[in-house]
């Protein structure tokens, strides 16, 4: 049974950085792609980035060049490095593996 726990969210000023982590339990982490999604108040959940089991990555246009997704299969942990943050990046960020989701971590970008 896979469980995912996000951490690393918080309040940051525009232009700042945060690094989100997604810790996974279970033995299947390394063989599946992992994704990050976000949901802002009043909006639908949207895809942010995906990393394949072998490391290939893809990003939404809105975060390309600012966010970097990575993973450490030995630690069963995924990461989302977020730089040059904007107020419109404010959302609850979720990680996803197979059909499992974490509970999310709040990111607020505000001065």
Secondary structure as GFF3:
##gff-version 3
##sequence-region A 1 111
A	DSSP	beta_strand	4	7	.	.	.	ID=ss1
A	DSSP	beta_strand	10	12	.	.	.	ID=ss2
A	DSSP	beta_strand	18	24	.	.	.	ID=ss3
A	DSSP	three_ten_helix	29	31	.	.	.	ID=ss4
A	DSSP	beta_strand	34	39	.	.	.	ID=ss5
A	DSSP	beta_strand	46	51	.	.	.	ID=ss6
A	DSSP	beta_strand	57	59	.	.	.	ID=ss7
A	DSSP	beta_strand	67	72	.	.	.	ID=ss8
A	DSSP	beta_strand	77	82	.	.	.	ID=ss9
A	DSSP	three_ten_helix	87	89	.	.	.	ID=ss10
A	DSSP	beta_strand	91	97	.	.	.	ID=ss11
A	DSSP	beta_strand	100	101	.	.	.	ID=ss12
A	DSSP	beta_strand	105	109	.	.	.	ID=ss13
###
